[in-house]
Amino acid sequence: MKQKPIEDRFHNARNDPSLVVIEGFHPLKHAVRFGAELLEVVSRNLKELAALQAEYAPDIANAIDGRVAAIPDEVFARLGPVPPPTGVMAIARRPNVDLTKLLADLKPAPVILLENPRNLFNIGAAVRAAAAAGAAGVVNTGNLDPWKPAALTSGVGLQFAMPVAQSDDLPKCDRPLVAVDLGGETLPDFHLPDRALLAFGTERQGLSQELLDLADYRVSIPMENGVSSLNLACSVAVILYHWKMGQ
Ligand SMILES: C[S@@+](CC[C@H](N)C(=O)[O-])C[C@H]1O[C@@H](n2cnc3c(N)ncnc32)[C@H](O)[C@@H]1O
């Protein structure tokens, strides 16, 4: 069967829930490092790509050498709304994530719950912090997909480093539910329980009343007078490093 034009393949992949589009070298680097199944990699400049790879990720050479198709600038520019400056894009298979298994994991590491975040860049930055700190995974509620290209870009592809799941509702599980919220007991005194489900609220309104009512604990990050709140992803990083340093 004749292959579809490359523009169609990338366009279709953006709308196919079984696939993800990776934009840029650094998300691709992490995707490869953490075992992504790449279906197609394209570059507008193979020399530039080789230089990036030699400088930042010599470890991925075997996985991508000989697999990258060189394409002209003008075709590359048509593959997405904002072509990445590093000149490389890929289509990968989206990993299957078992939400029940993630929540049942018995290791002490927390799971991050993002309740209806409204910004893909915040979702990605939260995923990045979660991967860096060794969280067990991330669960996202609401209608934004944590695997969309913008979230993969700000998450630098670290969605591939741990389970990142989408859930229609507040997931039910036996983990202690910790609401990270402006009105809670303040760090650093609060000791996070093992296997916590750490819940963070939406950018504008914060956590829902439903979640606050269900929470076993409520914790807040101290701030200077006059400052309303931290950015969502920053608060994920602060709480996770509080947990990590207390390990
Ligand atoms: C931008 S804040 C939302 C602010 C919102 N106006 C509120 O009243 O919660 C987004 C999320 O980041 C977390 N957050 C931000 N600053 C925080 C702080 N100082 N202490 C605890 N959580 C914080 C919370 O989970 C919050 O729901």
PDBQT file of the ligand as one rigid body, heavy atoms in Angstrom, charges set to zero:
ROOT
HETATM    1  C1  LIG A 301      -1.883  28.397  41.069  1.00  0.00    +0.000 C 
HETATM    2  S1  LIG A 301      -2.395  27.386  42.375  1.00  0.00    +0.000 S 
HETATM    3  C2  LIG A 301      -4.124  27.752  42.550  1.00  0.00    +0.000 C 
HETATM    4  C3  LIG A 301      -4.386  28.936  43.328  1.00  0.00    +0.000 C 
HETATM    5  C4  LIG A 301      -5.840  29.054  43.688  1.00  0.00    +0.000 C 
HETATM    6  N1  LIG A 301      -6.265  30.415  43.562  1.00  0.00    +0.000 N 
HETATM    7  C5  LIG A 301      -6.131  28.515  45.084  1.00  0.00    +0.000 C 
HETATM    8  O1  LIG A 301      -6.734  29.230  45.846  1.00  0.00    +0.000 OA
HETATM    9  O2  LIG A 301      -5.780  27.381  45.379  1.00  0.00    +0.000 OA
HETATM   10  C6  LIG A 301      -2.507  25.781  41.673  1.00  0.00    +0.000 C 
HETATM   11  C7  LIG A 301      -2.228  24.688  42.664  1.00  0.00    +0.000 C 
HETATM   12  O3  LIG A 301      -0.870  24.750  43.067  1.00  0.00    +0.000 OA
HETATM   13  C8  LIG A 301      -0.753  24.299  44.417  1.00  0.00    +0.000 C 
HETATM   14  N2  LIG A 301      -0.175  25.406  45.200  1.00  0.00    +0.000 N 
HETATM   15  C9  LIG A 301       0.298  26.575  44.743  1.00  0.00    +0.000 A 
HETATM   16  N3  LIG A 301       0.837  27.303  45.750  1.00  0.00    +0.000 NA
HETATM   17  C10 LIG A 301       0.695  26.553  46.861  1.00  0.00    +0.000 A 
HETATM   18  C11 LIG A 301       1.069  26.735  48.233  1.00  0.00    +0.000 A 
HETATM   19  N4  LIG A 301       1.697  27.827  48.649  1.00  0.00    +0.000 N 
HETATM   20  N5  LIG A 301       0.788  25.754  49.106  1.00  0.00    +0.000 NA
HETATM   21  C12 LIG A 301       0.168  24.622  48.697  1.00  0.00    +0.000 A 
HETATM   22  N6  LIG A 301      -0.208  24.397  47.427  1.00  0.00    +0.000 NA
HETATM   23  C13 LIG A 301       0.056  25.344  46.523  1.00  0.00    +0.000 A 
HETATM   24  C14 LIG A 301      -2.143  23.903  44.867  1.00  0.00    +0.000 C 
HETATM   25  O4  LIG A 301      -2.342  22.534  44.680  1.00  0.00    +0.000 OA
HETATM   26  C15 LIG A 301      -3.017  24.733  43.951  1.00  0.00    +0.000 C 
HETATM   27  O5  LIG A 301      -4.291  24.154  43.825  1.00  0.00    +0.000 OA
ENDROOT
TORSDOF 0
